[in-house]
Structures are given as C-alpha cells and as structure tokens.
Amino acid sequence: MREQGNVLVVSLKGEVDLDNSPRAREVLLDCVGRGKQVFVDLSGVTYIDSSGIASLVEAFQISRQKSSGFALVSVNPAALRVLELARLDRVFTIHDDLEAGLDGG
C-alpha cells in the first residue's frame, strides 16, 4: 500500500486465491477503514478466484458505508474476465490506469 495524494493505492500481485485472499482482505479492510479513497491496482494479478472477489466486494461495501470511494485500476485481462463473468464490472468503478483514476477519468 502507498499513498498518492489523498488516495491509498493497494497493488495486488500474483494469484489472489484461497491461500492469499485473507492477507489481501486484511490490507483492503485496513485501507478502507482509514476513510480515504482506495484504488486497487490489479495489473499484477495473474489469477483471482471467488475468495479474492469476495474480499474486493467486502472492501467496496465498507467504503460505500463510509462514503470514501473505491475503484479498481489497471485490471489485468485475466482478472477482468472474472469480474465480467460475475457482472461486477458494472458494480466497481474501473479505471484504465492509476493516472486516469487520479484525474477522475
């Protein structure tokens, strides 16, 4: 996790599966708990399963309760396919890259 302006950027890498999603969930919930806008960089994710998606959804829901903002950036094509299959590409705000998200586009 790193701060970029008033945004916390979480970069997930590798496989976000049953083995790794508890750590991802912990980091995501810590970040949204701070009440700042959170961008999750998925460019380095090679695989994501339902447990990883559940972590993203939970963090998204908490950020909505806090009205703090939550978006996905630089989504790897493999992860995007999973999001599209679950129709979550219609739920999450998805930016092409970090710069586009920071610019509001």
Backbone as numpy.savetxt, mean C-alpha at the origin, in Angstrom:
# Nx Ny Nz CAx CAy CAz Cx Cy Cz
10.32 2.10 5.69 9.48 3.27 5.69 10.37 4.51 5.69
9.92 5.51 4.94 10.63 6.78 4.95 9.59 7.90 4.81
9.99 9.08 5.25 9.11 10.23 5.12 9.52 11.03 3.91
8.55 11.43 3.14 8.78 12.28 1.98 7.77 13.41 2.11
8.25 14.54 2.61 7.33 15.64 2.90 6.40 15.24 4.03
5.11 15.32 3.79 4.13 14.96 4.81 3.55 13.57 4.56
4.26 12.77 3.77 3.78 11.44 3.39 4.76 10.38 3.91
4.21 9.32 4.47 5.03 8.16 4.84 5.00 7.20 3.67
6.17 6.78 3.19 6.27 5.87 2.06 6.77 4.52 2.58
5.96 3.49 2.36 6.31 2.13 2.74 6.61 1.36 1.47
7.80 0.81 1.37 8.18 0.03 0.19 8.16 -1.45 0.55
7.25 -2.18 -0.07 7.19 -3.62 0.13 7.97 -4.28 -1.00
8.67 -5.37 -0.67 9.52 -6.03 -1.67 9.36 -7.54 -1.57
9.62 -8.20 -2.70 9.60 -9.66 -2.73 8.20 -10.23 -2.66
8.07 -11.33 -1.96 6.79 -12.01 -1.83 6.08 -11.53 -0.56
4.88 -11.03 -0.74 4.05 -10.62 0.40 3.01 -11.72 0.55
3.40 -12.75 1.30 2.57 -13.93 1.45 2.36 -14.24 2.93
1.84 -15.41 3.21 1.52 -15.78 4.58 2.72 -15.68 5.51
3.92 -15.94 4.99 5.13 -15.85 5.81 5.53 -14.40 6.10
5.34 -13.51 5.12 5.83 -12.14 5.24 4.76 -11.10 5.55
3.51 -11.43 5.32 2.46 -10.42 5.49 2.28 -9.95 6.93
2.55 -10.77 7.97 2.41 -10.22 9.33 3.34 -9.03 9.58
4.56 -9.08 9.07 5.49 -7.96 9.22 5.02 -6.76 8.40
4.55 -7.02 7.18 4.03 -5.93 6.35 2.84 -5.28 7.04
1.95 -6.09 7.61 0.78 -5.58 8.32 1.21 -4.69 9.49
2.19 -5.16 10.24 2.69 -4.40 11.40 3.20 -3.02 10.97
3.99 -2.99 9.93 4.54 -1.73 9.43 3.43 -0.82 8.90
2.52 -1.38 8.12 1.43 -0.59 7.55 0.54 0.01 8.65
0.19 -0.81 9.64 -0.68 -0.30 10.71 0.03 0.74 11.57
1.32 0.57 11.77 2.10 1.58 12.49 2.05 2.91 11.73
2.23 2.84 10.44 2.25 4.07 9.62 0.89 4.75 9.60
-0.18 4.01 9.36 -1.50 4.66 9.33 -1.91 5.14 10.71
-1.39 4.49 11.74 -1.67 4.92 13.10 -1.09 6.27 13.44
-0.13 6.72 12.68 0.48 8.03 12.90 -0.37 9.18 12.37
-1.42 8.84 11.61 -2.34 9.86 11.13 -1.85 10.66 9.93
-0.77 10.19 9.31 -0.26 10.87 8.10 -0.72 10.10 6.87
-0.61 10.76 5.73 -0.91 10.09 4.48 0.14 9.01 4.25
-0.29 7.84 3.77 0.61 6.72 3.55 0.55 6.30 2.08
1.72 6.17 1.46 1.84 5.63 0.11 2.57 4.30 0.25
2.03 3.28 -0.37 2.67 1.96 -0.35 3.24 1.69 -1.74
4.56 1.62 -1.81 5.28 1.37 -3.06 5.35 -0.14 -3.28
4.69 -0.60 -4.34 4.64 -2.03 -4.63 5.50 -2.40 -5.84
6.43 -1.54 -6.22 7.25 -1.81 -7.41 8.13 -3.04 -7.22
8.53 -3.34 -5.99 9.41 -4.47 -5.74 8.70 -5.75 -5.34
7.36 -5.75 -5.40 6.60 -6.94 -5.01 6.51 -7.89 -6.20
7.01 -9.11 -6.00 6.98 -10.10 -7.08 5.77 -11.01 -6.98
5.17 -11.07 -5.78 4.00 -11.93 -5.55 3.27 -11.40 -4.33
1.95 -11.40 -4.38 1.15 -11.03 -3.22 -0.05 -11.97 -3.15
-0.31 -12.52 -1.98 -1.44 -13.42 -1.83 -2.54 -12.74 -1.01
-3.56 -13.48 -0.66 -4.71 -12.91 0.03 -4.35 -12.32 1.40
-3.34 -12.88 2.06 -2.95 -12.32 3.36 -2.30 -10.95 3.17
-1.54 -10.80 2.10 -0.94 -9.50 1.80 -1.99 -8.48 1.42
-2.96 -8.91 0.61 -4.06 -8.03 0.23 -4.86 -7.63 1.47
-5.10 -8.58 2.37 -5.84 -8.27 3.59 -5.12 -7.22 4.42
-3.81 -7.26 4.47 -3.04 -6.26 5.20 -3.22 -4.87 4.59
-3.20 -4.81 3.25 -3.42 -3.54 2.57 -4.82 -3.00 2.84
-5.81 -3.88 2.77 -7.20 -3.46 2.99 -7.40 -2.96 4.42
-6.84 -3.67 5.39 -6.97 -3.25 6.78 -6.35 -1.88 7.01
-5.17 -1.67 6.48 -4.51 -0.37 6.63 -5.32 0.72 5.93
-5.86 0.41 4.76 -6.69 1.36 4.02 -7.92 1.75 4.84
-8.57 0.77 5.44 -9.78 1.04 6.23 -9.47 1.92 7.44
-8.36 1.66 8.11 -7.98 2.48 9.26 -7.64 3.89 8.82
-6.96 4.02 7.69 -6.63 5.37 7.21 -7.89 6.15 6.86
-8.90 5.47 6.37 -10.18 6.15 6.07 -10.84 6.62 7.36
-10.78 5.80 8.40 -11.36 6.19 9.70 -10.65 7.43 10.24
-9.36 7.52 9.99 -8.57 8.66 10.47 -8.55 9.82 9.48
-9.17 9.62 8.31 -9.17 10.63 7.23 -7.76 11.09 6.88
-6.84 10.13 6.81 -5.45 10.50 6.60 -4.95 10.25 5.19
-5.58 9.41 4.42 -5.13 9.16 3.05 -4.25 7.94 2.95
-4.48 7.17 1.90 -3.77 5.92 1.67 -3.78 5.65 0.18
-2.63 5.38 -0.41 -2.56 5.11 -1.84 -1.47 4.10 -2.13
-1.62 3.44 -3.25 -0.61 2.53 -3.75 0.13 3.23 -4.89
1.44 3.03 -4.96 2.24 3.64 -6.02 3.13 2.60 -6.67
3.43 2.82 -7.93 4.36 1.96 -8.68 4.03 0.48 -8.51
2.77 0.14 -8.75 2.33 -1.24 -8.53 2.90 -2.16 -9.61
3.63 -3.17 -9.17 4.20 -4.18 -10.04 3.06 -4.88 -10.80
3.26 -5.21 -12.08 2.19 -5.86 -12.85 1.62 -7.13 -12.19
2.47 -7.92 -11.55 1.98 -9.13 -10.89 1.02 -8.79 -9.75
1.36 -7.78 -8.97 0.49 -7.35 -7.88 -0.78 -6.70 -8.42
-0.64 -5.95 -9.50 -1.80 -5.29 -10.10 -2.82 -6.30 -10.59
-2.35 -7.41 -11.15 -3.28 -8.46 -11.61 -4.12 -8.98 -10.45
-3.50 -9.19 -9.30 -4.23 -9.68 -8.13 -5.25 -8.64 -7.68
-4.84 -7.38 -7.64 -5.76 -6.31 -7.25 -6.94 -6.22 -8.23
-6.65 -6.37 -9.51 -7.72 -6.32 -10.53 -8.67 -7.50 -10.39
-8.14 -8.68 -10.14 -9.00 -9.86 -9.97 -9.95 -9.69 -8.79
-9.47 -9.06 -7.74 -10.30 -8.82 -6.56 -11.11 -7.52 -6.69
-10.95 -6.84 -7.82 -11.60 -5.56 -8.10 -11.20 -4.46 -7.10
-10.06 -4.65 -6.48 -9.56 -3.66 -5.53 -8.87 -2.49 -6.23
-8.59 -2.65 -7.52 -8.04 -1.53 -8.27 -9.07 -0.40 -8.36
-10.33 -0.72 -8.06 -11.40 0.29 -8.04 -11.59 0.90 -6.66
-10.97 0.28 -5.66 -11.11 0.74 -4.27 -9.92 1.61 -3.88
-8.73 1.11 -4.14 -7.51 1.83 -3.79 -7.24 2.96 -4.78
-6.68 4.04 -4.28 -6.10 5.05 -5.16 -4.75 4.49 -5.59
-4.52 4.44 -6.90 -3.27 3.89 -7.44 -2.62 4.94 -8.33
-1.37 5.28 -7.99 -0.60 6.24 -8.78 0.48 5.48 -9.56
0.79 5.96 -10.75 1.80 5.32 -11.58 3.16 5.25 -10.88
3.50 6.32 -10.17 4.76 6.36 -9.44 4.64 7.34 -8.27
5.68 7.39 -7.46 5.66 8.22 -6.27 5.50 9.69 -6.62
6.21 10.13 -7.63 6.15 11.54 -8.01 4.73 11.95 -8.40
4.05 11.08 -9.15 2.67 11.37 -9.56 1.77 11.46 -8.32
1.99 10.59 -7.36 1.20 10.63 -6.13 1.45 11.89 -5.33
2.69 12.28 -5.22 3.04 13.49 -4.47 2.51 14.73 -5.16
2.42 14.68 -6.50 1.89 15.81 -7.27 0.37 15.81 -7.28
-0.23 14.74 -6.73 -1.69 14.65 -6.70 -2.30 14.11 -7.95
-1.49 13.51 -8.83 -2.00 13.00 -10.10 -1.86 11.58 -10.20
